[in-house]
Amino acid sequence: MASAQKTADRPGPPKTGLRERKKIQTRRAIRRAAYRLFAEHGYEATSVDRIAAAADVSPSTVFRYFPTREDIVLTDEYNPLPEAELRARPADEPMAESMRHVAVEALRRLPAEEHAELVQRARLIREVPAIRGRTAENTARDSAMISAVLAERTGRSADDLEVRVISTAILAGLQEALLHWVADGQQDDLGTLIDRSMNVLGRGLTL
C-alpha cells in the first residue's frame, strides 16, 4: 500500500506551457501545409510564400520556425534519436543493440496521424538532392551524441576513431533502413528493417 502511495505521489513529466504548445501547433500547421503542397506540386515548385499562405501565417513566421525549406522536412519538435532513452540502456549493451531498442520504441510511440508524414519525409530525403545533402548536418549532430554516450560507456574519447566509426555506421544503417522502406513501398515493417540493419552491424558486417 505504501509503495502504491509513493507511485501515486510521484510527479509526472512537466506539462508543456501554453506558449510552447502554441509554438508546436504553429510548427505542425506549417509542416502539414508544406507536405500537402509538396505532394500536390512537387518540392521545387513549392515556395515558402505558398507554404505560408496555406498555413495562414506570414513568410517571416515560416522562416522563424524553419530557417530553410529543407528544415521543414528535416526538423520537428521531437528529437529523432532520444538521448535520454539511449543513456538509459544498459552500459554493457552493444551500441547497435541499444539503438535498435531506442529506434523501434520511438516508432512504436509515433502517433498514427504522423505515419504519413514519416513516409513523405523519407521520400523527400531519397528524391531531393538538397534535402539529402542537408541530412549530413543532422547526421553529424546525432553521431556526436552517440559518440558521447559510447565514450562514457567505454572510457574512451568521443573523438576516438573507432568510437566515431561505430556511431557513423549505426546512423548509416538506420538511414538505409528508412530509405529501403520507402523505396520498397513500405511492404516490410520499418521496425523489422531496423532490426535487420542493426543485425548486420551486430554480426560484424558479414552477410
GUTOR-222840 format. One record per residue (C-alpha): x, y, z; residue in one letter; residue number from 1. Coordinates in pm, 1 decimal. Example, Ala and Ser with C-alpha at 12.3 -4.5 7.8 and 13.67 -1.06 7.14 Angstrom:
GUTOR-222840
<c1 1230.0; c2 -450.0; c3 780.0; r A; k 1>
<c1 1367.0; c2 -106.0; c3 714.0; r S; k 2>
This chain:
GUTOR-222840
<c1 0.0; c2 0.0; c3 0.0; r M; k 1>
<c1 282.4; c2 235.5; c3 90.5; r A; k 2>
<c1 450.2; c2 152.9; c3 -241.1; r S; k 3>
<c1 129.3; c2 232.4; c3 -428.4; r A; k 4>
<c1 102.7; c2 562.2; c3 -242.5; r Q; k 5>
<c1 459.4; c2 650.5; c3 -338.4; r K; k 6>
<c1 381.0; c2 578.7; c3 -702.4; r T; k 7>
<c1 67.9; c2 789.8; c3 -686.0; r A; k 8>
<c1 257.5; c2 1079.6; c3 -528.5; r D; k 9>
<c1 544.3; c2 1065.0; c3 -776.0; r R; k 10>
<c1 530.1; c2 1373.0; c3 -1001.6; r P; k 11>
<c1 482.5; c2 1309.2; c3 -1371.6; r G; k 12>
<c1 668.6; c2 1480.1; c3 -1653.6; r P; k 13>
<c1 632.9; c2 1860.0; c3 -1655.3; r P; k 14>
<c1 341.2; c2 1987.9; c3 -1857.9; r K; k 15>
<c1 408.4; c2 2192.9; c3 -2169.0; r T; k 16>
<c1 322.5; c2 2558.5; c3 -2116.2; r G; k 17>
<c1 61.3; c2 2740.8; c3 -2324.1; r L; k 18>
<c1 319.4; c2 2942.2; c3 -2516.6; r R; k 19>
<c1 517.6; c2 2631.4; c3 -2607.5; r E; k 20>
<c1 200.1; c2 2445.7; c3 -2709.9; r R; k 21>
<c1 112.7; c2 2733.4; c3 -2943.7; r K; k 22>
<c1 459.6; c2 2717.1; c3 -3095.8; r K; k 23>
<c1 421.7; c2 2343.8; c3 -3153.7; r I; k 24>
<c1 78.2; c2 2397.8; c3 -3311.9; r Q; k 25>
<c1 221.8; c2 2660.9; c3 -3546.8; r T; k 26>
<c1 513.7; c2 2436.8; c3 -3644.3; r R; k 27>
<c1 276.1; c2 2149.6; c3 -3714.7; r R; k 28>
<c1 45.5; c2 2371.5; c3 -3920.8; r A; k 29>
<c1 338.1; c2 2489.5; c3 -4132.3; r I; k 30>
<c1 466.4; c2 2135.0; c3 -4177.6; r R; k 31>
<c1 124.7; c2 1993.9; c3 -4268.7; r R; k 32>
<c1 72.1; c2 2270.1; c3 -4525.1; r A; k 33>
<c1 418.0; c2 2215.7; c3 -4670.2; r A; k 34>
<c1 376.7; c2 1839.1; c3 -4701.2; r Y; k 35>
<c1 39.8; c2 1881.8; c3 -4869.9; r R; k 36>
<c1 185.6; c2 2127.6; c3 -5119.4; r L; k 37>
<c1 493.8; c2 1913.1; c3 -5179.3; r F; k 38>
<c1 262.5; c2 1621.4; c3 -5263.3; r A; k 39>
<c1 44.7; c2 1833.2; c3 -5493.0; r E; k 40>
<c1 305.2; c2 2045.0; c3 -5673.2; r H; k 41>
<c1 644.8; c2 1891.5; c3 -5600.1; r G; k 42>
<c1 918.1; c2 2016.7; c3 -5371.3; r Y; k 43>
<c1 1091.8; c2 2250.5; c3 -5614.8; r E; k 44>
<c1 769.0; c2 2419.5; c3 -5721.8; r A; k 45>
<c1 657.6; c2 2490.5; c3 -5364.7; r T; k 46>
<c1 781.1; c2 2827.5; c3 -5241.0; r S; k 47>
<c1 794.9; c2 2945.9; c3 -4880.9; r V; k 48>
<c1 539.4; c2 3215.5; c3 -4968.9; r D; k 49>
<c1 298.0; c2 2947.4; c3 -5087.2; r R; k 50>
<c1 356.2; c2 2741.9; c3 -4771.7; r I; k 51>
<c1 296.9; c2 3048.2; c3 -4554.2; r A; k 52>
<c1 -31.5; c2 3126.1; c3 -4730.3; r A; k 53>
<c1 -152.0; c2 2767.3; c3 -4694.1; r A; k 54>
<c1 -62.9; c2 2765.8; c3 -4323.0; r A; k 55>
<c1 -222.9; c2 3110.8; c3 -4272.5; r D; k 56>
<c1 99.0; c2 3263.4; c3 -4138.7; r V; k 57>
<c1 348.4; c2 3516.4; c3 -4274.7; r S; k 58>
<c1 663.5; c2 3409.6; c3 -4463.0; r P; k 59>
<c1 867.7; c2 3560.1; c3 -4178.8; r S; k 60>
<c1 690.2; c2 3325.8; c3 -3937.3; r T; k 61>
<c1 783.3; c2 3027.3; c3 -4152.5; r V; k 62>
<c1 1146.6; c2 3138.1; c3 -4152.0; r F; k 63>
<c1 1137.4; c2 3195.1; c3 -3777.0; r R; k 64>
<c1 1043.1; c2 2832.3; c3 -3720.0; r Y; k 65>
<c1 1229.7; c2 2683.0; c3 -4016.5; r F; k 66>
<c1 1532.3; c2 2881.3; c3 -4142.5; r P; k 67>
<c1 1529.6; c2 2691.3; c3 -4474.4; r T; k 68>
<c1 1275.6; c2 2493.5; c3 -4672.9; r R; k 69>
<c1 1478.4; c2 2178.4; c3 -4606.0; r E; k 70>
<c1 1434.2; c2 2232.6; c3 -4231.3; r D; k 71>
<c1 1058.4; c2 2188.0; c3 -4268.8; r I; k 72>
<c1 1128.4; c2 1830.6; c3 -4373.0; r V; k 73>
<c1 1423.4; c2 1751.5; c3 -4150.3; r L; k 74>
<c1 1330.7; c2 1906.1; c3 -3815.3; r T; k 75>
<c1 1036.9; c2 1869.9; c3 -3582.4; r D; k 76>
<c1 954.1; c2 1923.3; c3 -3217.8; r E; k 77>
<c1 1072.4; c2 1574.5; c3 -3129.8; r Y; k 78>
<c1 1431.3; c2 1456.8; c3 -3115.5; r N; k 79>
<c1 1456.2; c2 1172.1; c3 -3371.3; r P; k 80>
<c1 1714.3; c2 993.7; c3 -3153.9; r L; k 81>
<c1 1610.3; c2 1039.2; c3 -2789.3; r P; k 82>
<c1 1931.6; c2 1084.4; c3 -2593.8; r E; k 83>
<c1 1775.5; c2 1014.0; c3 -2254.8; r A; k 84>
<c1 1642.2; c2 677.0; c3 -2372.7; r E; k 85>
<c1 1981.2; c2 583.5; c3 -2517.3; r L; k 86>
<c1 2157.5; c2 670.6; c3 -2192.2; r R; k 87>
<c1 1904.8; c2 459.8; c3 -2001.4; r A; k 88>
<c1 2007.6; c2 143.4; c3 -2185.5; r R; k 89>
<c1 2248.4; c2 -96.3; c3 -2004.8; r P; k 90>
<c1 2604.4; c2 34.5; c3 -2013.4; r A; k 91>
<c1 2743.4; c2 -302.4; c3 -2121.2; r D; k 92>
<c1 2498.3; c2 -341.2; c3 -2410.3; r E; k 93>
<c1 2642.0; c2 -317.5; c3 -2765.1; r P; k 94>
<c1 2557.5; c2 22.7; c3 -2908.3; r M; k 95>
<c1 2385.9; c2 -125.0; c3 -3214.4; r A; k 96>
<c1 2154.9; c2 -318.5; c3 -2982.6; r E; k 97>
<c1 2084.2; c2 -6.4; c3 -2777.6; r S; k 98>
<c1 1997.4; c2 189.8; c3 -3090.9; r M; k 99>
<c1 1772.9; c2 -92.1; c3 -3210.2; r R; k 100>
<c1 1564.9; c2 -66.4; c3 -2893.3; r H; k 101>
<c1 1557.1; c2 313.7; c3 -2893.5; r V; k 102>
<c1 1462.6; c2 347.7; c3 -3261.3; r A; k 103>
<c1 1195.6; c2 76.0; c3 -3256.4; r V; k 104>
<c1 1043.0; c2 217.4; c3 -2938.2; r E; k 105>
<c1 1033.1; c2 565.1; c3 -3093.0; r A; k 106>
<c1 846.7; c2 417.6; c3 -3389.9; r L; k 107>
<c1 604.5; c2 241.7; c3 -3158.7; r R; k 108>
<c1 519.5; c2 571.7; c3 -2991.3; r R; k 109>
<c1 471.2; c2 755.4; c3 -3322.1; r L; k 110>
<c1 109.4; c2 874.1; c3 -3344.5; r P; k 111>
<c1 -83.7; c2 712.1; c3 -3628.4; r A; k 112>
<c1 -155.4; c2 1050.4; c3 -3788.2; r E; k 113>
<c1 217.9; c2 1116.7; c3 -3821.8; r E; k 114>
<c1 287.6; c2 794.4; c3 -4011.6; r H; k 115>
<c1 204.8; c2 955.0; c3 -4348.4; r A; k 116>
<c1 442.8; c2 1241.4; c3 -4270.2; r E; k 117>
<c1 720.1; c2 992.7; c3 -4196.1; r L; k 118>
<c1 663.5; c2 826.7; c3 -4533.1; r V; k 119>
<c1 667.9; c2 1160.1; c3 -4715.9; r Q; k 120>
<c1 977.2; c2 1273.6; c3 -4526.9; r R; k 121>
<c1 1160.0; c2 955.4; c3 -4625.8; r A; k 122>
<c1 1057.4; c2 1001.9; c3 -4990.9; r R; k 123>
<c1 1180.0; c2 1360.5; c3 -4994.5; r L; k 124>
<c1 1512.6; c2 1261.4; c3 -4837.0; r I; k 125>
<c1 1550.5; c2 994.6; c3 -5103.9; r R; k 126>
<c1 1440.4; c2 1204.2; c3 -5401.8; r E; k 127>
<c1 1550.4; c2 1564.5; c3 -5335.4; r V; k 128>
<c1 1929.3; c2 1620.4; c3 -5350.1; r P; k 129>
<c1 1912.8; c2 1939.6; c3 -5141.3; r A; k 130>
<c1 1734.5; c2 1758.3; c3 -4859.0; r I; k 131>
<c1 1955.7; c2 1451.6; c3 -4887.2; r R; k 132>
<c1 2262.4; c2 1674.8; c3 -4860.9; r G; k 133>
<c1 2123.8; c2 1865.8; c3 -4563.6; r R; k 134>
<c1 2083.0; c2 1541.7; c3 -4369.8; r T; k 135>
<c1 2460.3; c2 1546.8; c3 -4323.5; r A; k 136>
<c1 2415.3; c2 1819.6; c3 -4061.2; r E; k 137>
<c1 2167.9; c2 1609.9; c3 -3864.7; r N; k 138>
<c1 2392.7; c2 1306.5; c3 -3902.6; r T; k 139>
<c1 2686.8; c2 1497.5; c3 -3757.5; r A; k 140>
<c1 2476.3; c2 1608.7; c3 -3461.1; r R; k 141>
<c1 2339.6; c2 1261.6; c3 -3391.3; r D; k 142>
<c1 2679.3; c2 1099.4; c3 -3442.6; r S; k 143>
<c1 2830.7; c2 1332.9; c3 -3182.2; r A; k 144>
<c1 2557.0; c2 1236.6; c3 -2936.9; r M; k 145>
<c1 2605.1; c2 862.3; c3 -2990.2; r I; k 146>
<c1 2982.0; c2 901.9; c3 -2967.4; r S; k 147>
<c1 2947.4; c2 1085.5; c3 -2636.2; r A; k 148>
<c1 2732.7; c2 805.7; c3 -2491.0; r V; k 149>
<c1 2968.3; c2 537.8; c3 -2621.8; r L; k 150>
<c1 3268.1; c2 726.0; c3 -2480.7; r A; k 151>
<c1 3105.5; c2 734.0; c3 -2138.3; r E; k 152>
<c1 3040.3; c2 359.8; c3 -2156.2; r R; k 153>
<c1 3391.2; c2 267.5; c3 -2259.9; r T; k 154>
<c1 3610.4; c2 535.3; c3 -2105.2; r G; k 155>
<c1 3744.2; c2 628.6; c3 -2448.1; r R; k 156>
<c1 3739.9; c2 971.5; c3 -2606.4; r S; k 157>
<c1 3436.0; c2 1075.3; c3 -2807.8; r A; k 158>
<c1 3683.9; c2 1170.2; c3 -3083.7; r D; k 159>
<c1 3837.8; c2 821.6; c3 -3085.1; r D; k 160>
<c1 3837.2; c2 687.6; c3 -3441.2; r L; k 161>
<c1 3675.7; c2 355.3; c3 -3352.4; r E; k 162>
<c1 3405.3; c2 531.5; c3 -3148.6; r V; k 163>
<c1 3325.5; c2 761.5; c3 -3440.2; r R; k 164>
<c1 3321.1; c2 473.9; c3 -3690.6; r V; k 165>
<c1 3069.7; c2 283.1; c3 -3476.9; r I; k 166>
<c1 2845.6; c2 589.0; c3 -3436.8; r S; k 167>
<c1 2852.4; c2 671.3; c3 -3807.3; r T; k 168>
<c1 2788.3; c2 309.8; c3 -3909.9; r A; k 169>
<c1 2483.0; c2 289.9; c3 -3683.1; r I; k 170>
<c1 2333.3; c2 606.8; c3 -3829.5; r L; k 171>
<c1 2403.5; c2 487.2; c3 -4183.5; r A; k 172>
<c1 2225.0; c2 161.8; c3 -4104.3; r G; k 173>
<c1 1920.3; c2 346.0; c3 -3969.6; r L; k 174>
<c1 1903.8; c2 573.2; c3 -4274.0; r Q; k 175>
<c1 1937.0; c2 286.5; c3 -4519.7; r E; k 176>
<c1 1655.3; c2 102.3; c3 -4341.1; r A; k 177>
<c1 1435.4; c2 411.5; c3 -4378.0; r L; k 178>
<c1 1521.4; c2 464.0; c3 -4745.9; r L; k 179>
<c1 1471.5; c2 95.3; c3 -4828.2; r H; k 180>
<c1 1136.3; c2 104.6; c3 -4653.0; r W; k 181>
<c1 1002.8; c2 388.3; c3 -4866.2; r V; k 182>
<c1 1165.2; c2 268.4; c3 -5190.4; r A; k 183>
<c1 1003.6; c2 -72.9; c3 -5142.4; r D; k 184>
<c1 658.3; c2 75.9; c3 -5091.7; r G; k 185>
<c1 651.4; c2 2.1; c3 -4718.3; r Q; k 186>
<c1 599.8; c2 -366.9; c3 -4786.7; r Q; k 187>
<c1 800.5; c2 -454.2; c3 -4477.1; r D; k 188>
<c1 757.4; c2 -313.3; c3 -4130.4; r D; k 189>
<c1 1011.2; c2 -34.9; c3 -4067.3; r L; k 190>
<c1 1092.3; c2 -178.3; c3 -3725.5; r G; k 191>
<c1 1179.3; c2 -509.5; c3 -3889.8; r T; k 192>
<c1 1410.8; c2 -333.5; c3 -4134.8; r L; k 193>
<c1 1582.6; c2 -154.1; c3 -3847.2; r I; k 194>
<c1 1628.8; c2 -492.3; c3 -3678.5; r D; k 195>
<c1 1789.0; c2 -629.3; c3 -3995.0; r R; k 196>
<c1 2019.9; c2 -329.3; c3 -4028.7; r S; k 197>
<c1 2137.4; c2 -349.1; c3 -3669.2; r M; k 198>
<c1 2183.9; c2 -725.2; c3 -3707.4; r N; k 199>
<c1 2431.9; c2 -661.2; c3 -3988.8; r V; k 200>
<c1 2635.5; c2 -439.3; c3 -3758.2; r L; k 201>
<c1 2599.3; c2 -676.4; c3 -3466.3; r G; k 202>
<c1 2746.8; c2 -970.6; c3 -3656.1; r R; k 203>
<c1 3043.2; c2 -769.5; c3 -3780.3; r G; k 204>
<c1 2932.4; c2 -656.4; c3 -4127.7; r L; k 205>
<c1 2909.7; c2 -1010.1; c3 -4264.3; r T; k 206>
<c1 2636.4; c2 -1142.0; c3 -4494.2; r L; k 207>
